[in-house]
């Protein structure tokens, strides 16, 4: 199932929160993204139906294997683009992050793979 930009943002946020916390709830995602709890609840329902997350009775949200794979792919695009903009183009960190966040959703697989090969050749390491 293809995800929209917002779905990718939710997965990436859950992934990043899971690196910092053992227990993630909808409210944690709402706070991180500055979204309403209602919009988070709807998004979590859709991600659960897509098999990308699980939600326990106590409210704990976890990525499934497929969700984790998709989230790491998204985050990999984000970090690679950010590193490219900052390191190769000299873009300031805030702008590089914002632009990477926009572009990560629309970059083609071919362009991403070529950029990753270029960055690997330049000695950049993946930040996963």
N, C-alpha and C positions, 0 to 999 in steps of 0.2 A: 504494500500500500504506500503510494507516494505521500509524503508529509508536506504540509504547507510550511511556510517560514515560521509561523508561530509554534507549530508542533515541534519543529527542529529546535527552536529556542527553549521550549519547555524541557525537551530531552537533554539538551546541553546543560541547562540549569540543574536538573536533577543529578546529572553526572558530576558536575562541579561540586554541588552540595554533598554528594556521597563521598567525595574525597576529604571533606572536612568534618562530616557528621555521620554517625552510625544510624541515626533515626531521622528520617525526613518526612515531614507532613505537608499538607497543602499550604498551610499558613507560612511555612518556611519558603516555599516557592513564591507565594504571593508577596512576601516581604522582599525577597531577592529581586523580583522583577517589577515590584511596585504596581502590581495588578490587583484587582478586586478578588476576594475569595470566591465569588460566584463564577468569574471567568476561569479561575484555576480549576474549580470543581468540574466544570464542563469539559475543559481540556483533559483533565485526568481521566474522565469517563471515556473520552475518545481514544486516548492513548492505551487505556486498559482494554478496550474493545479491539484495538489493533494488535494486542499482544505484546506491547512494548514496555508496559509496567504492570506491577501487581500492587494491589492496595489491600492491606490487612484490616481486620475489624477494628484494630486500635488506631487506624489512620496512617500506619507506616506505608510509605511508598518506596518501592524498589524497582530498579530496571530489570527486565527479563534479559535473557541472553541476547535476544534479537534487539532489545532496546539498548542494551549496553554497547553492542556492536555499532548500531546506528549513531548513538551519542558520541562514541569515540571517533567515528568518521567525521561527524560534524565538528567536533572540537579540534581534530587534526587539521581540517581545512581552516578553521578560525586561527589557530596558532601559526600555521605556516604562512597564511596571508599577512597576519600581524607582523611576524618576523621579517617577511619580505619588505613590507612597507617601511618598517623602522630601519632595518639593517641595510637594505640595498638602495632604498630610495630616500632615506633620511627623514621620513615623515615622523612628526612628534607622536608620542605614545598614545595619547587620547584619540587623536584623529585616526591613527593606524588601527586601534581597537574598534572604533565606530565603523570605519570603512570595511574592515575585515568582517564584522558582524553582518553587514549588508551583503557583501559579495559572496560570502560562504554559502549562501542559499541559491545562488544562480550560476556559479562558476561551473563550466562543463567538466566532465570527468577527464577528457583529453587535456584541457588546459591545466587542471589541477595536477595531473600526473606529470606533465612536463615541468611545471613550476616546482613540484616536489623533487624531481630529478635534478633540476638546476640548483635548488637549495642544498640538496645532498652533496652535489659536486662542490659547492662552495663551503661545505663543512658544517652546515647547520644541523642541529640535532632535533629530533621530534620531542615535543614537550608533553607527552601523555603520562 
